[in-house]
Amino acid sequence: MRKQDIGVGADWHDVVRGAAPEWMANGGSCIAGPDGQWVIEPTADVETLLVATLDRRRVLEERQNFDPTGHYSRPDVTRLEVNRRRQRVVEFVE
């Protein structure tokens, strides 16, 4: 997002535009493969469309290296709890 992208319809337009750097959000778009390696490294301060063809079989291969529900699992640190009770907008607790 650039300074020039700030709309002119708000009263605070001039204040924000005066204080903002030229690039307020400079992107950092990238594509990483299933192994964590960059397919396309992060880009900054550039308007671009990143496209890459990925081999989906690599996802299955990398799952063999890290299985968060297998022997890497840490139930003492993280757990998933499923609440099967009917959810209501308001609930009174005594």
N, C-alpha and C positions, 0 to 999 in steps of 0.2 A: 504494500500500500504506500503510495507516494503522497506527499503533501498536496499535490494538485487534485488528488482523488477526494478530498474533503468537500462535501457538498456545500453549496452557498445558501441553502434555505434556512439555516439555523442562525440564531442571534450570536452564538459563540464562534461562528466560523472564523472571523478575523483573529480572535484570541488564540484559537487552537492552531491555525495556520501560521501565525507569527511565531509560536513557540515550538512547532514541530520541525524535526530534521527533514531533509529532502526525502529520505526513505524511512518510513515509520515501521514497516515490517518488510524486511529485505528478502523474504523468501526462504532460501535454504532448501528448496525442493531437491529431492534426490530419489533414487531408486536403489534399494538394498536387496540383495539376494537372500535366499533362505539360510545361507551360511553366514550372513552378517557382512559380507564383503560388498563394497559398492559396485553396482552395475553401472550407475551413473552417479558420480560424486556430487555433493551438494553445490548448488549454484546460488549466488547472492547478487542482489542488485541488477537482476536481468529478468525481463519478461520472456518466458519461454515455455514451451510445452515439451515435457520429457516423455519419451515413449521407448519401451524396450520389450523385447520378446524374452520371456522367461520359460525355462524348462520346468514344468510342474513336477516332474519326477524328482527333481532336486529337493523338493519339500519333504518327500518321503525318506530320501536318503538322510537328510539332516535331522529328521525326527529320531533316527537311530542314535544320533550323537547326544541328543538332549530330550529326555522324556519326563516332563514335569509331573506326570502322574505315576511314574514308575519309581525307580530307586533314587531319583533326585527329589522325590516328594518330601515336603517338610510339614506334616500335619501339626507339629508343635508351633509352627510359625503362621501358616496359612491354612484356612479350611473353607470349604463351600458349605453353606447352610441353605437348605431349601425350605421355605415356609409354605406349607400346603394349606394353611388356614385361608378361608375366604377373606379377601381384603375389603375393607370398608373405608369410606371417606372419613368417618368419625368413629373413634373407639373410646369408650369411657373405661378408665382403669381406676379401681378402688385402692 
